[in-house]
Amino acid sequence: MRWNLRLTAAEQGIWKSTELRRRLAEAGLEISAGKMSALWTGTPTTIRLEDLDVICHVLGCEPSQLLIAEPDKVDARKPKATKSAASGTPAVKPRLGRNRTTPPA
């Protein structure tokens, strides 16, 4: 996911994080300066749904405008499937540990 807060705010004429913070406070969402800075400059690792709802209300947008999916990054994380030469099915690798043994041959 890509966090798109700054561009969405700019489309509403909000160019500074302090201005957005003030508008959020007027809507009932008090955000610390540090948290506002993190939301403004980077991608948050977590965000409360209630907070996202207020942000969307203040900016007049939908969550899909703030959170942009990046399917190419998801595809890049997928492990490459190895095929068994004989059957054409994906090879299964046993997980060892915690009293697990390899399956019988």
C-alpha positions, 0 to 999 in steps of 0.5 A: 500500500502507498500512503497518499495523504499529502497529495490528497490534502494538497488537492483540498488546498492544505499544504502544511501538516499544521493546517491539517492538524488544526482541521482534524482537531476541529473535527474532534481528532486530536493528533500529537505533533509527532504523530501528525509529522509521521502521517504527513511525511511517511507511511504509517504502519498502523492507523485506527479506523476511527482516525481514518474516518475523520481524516477522510471526512476532513479531506472529503475523500474516500479511504481508497484515495489515501491507501493506494494498492500496489499489486506489483509489490505483492506479486514480487513478495510471492515465493517462486513455486518449484515444480516437481519434474515428474508430476508437474505439481509444486514440490512440498518441503517438510518443516522440521523442528519441534519434534517433527520428522521427515515424512516416509519415502 
